[in-house]
Amino acid sequence: MRPLERELAARDFVRDQPSSVKIGVVAFGPSALIVQNPTFDHPTVLRAINDLSLGAVAPHWRRASSPRSRHSWARR
């Protein structure tokens, strides 16, 4: 799958989910990065996918393995 196809598939996936479903975004490379914590705010998830596809590095990204981010979304 090409990068554009992956982005379109991710966007379609988000759009196909009901608003009652939390969705998050994780980027994989040398390590996993939490790009967007799970949220009901699907437009925010779509923006995170867009930022990721543009190669943007946002300051709120954290390594998925960091103790600070480990399951932090589950405590909210």
Stockholm file with secondary structure:
# STOCKHOLM 1.0

chainA/1-76         MRPLERELAARDFVRDQPSSVKIGVVAFGPSALIVQNPTFDHPTVLRAINDLSLGAVAPHWRRASSPRSRHSWARR
#=GR chainA/1-76 SS CCHHHHHHHHHHHHHHSCTTSCEEEEEESSSEEEEEEEESCHHHHHHHHHHHHTTCCCTTCEETTSTTTTTGGGGC
#=GC SS_cons        CCHHHHHHHHHHHHHHSCTTSCEEEEEESSSEEEEEEEESCHHHHHHHHHHHHTTCCCTTCEETTSTTTTTGGGGC
//
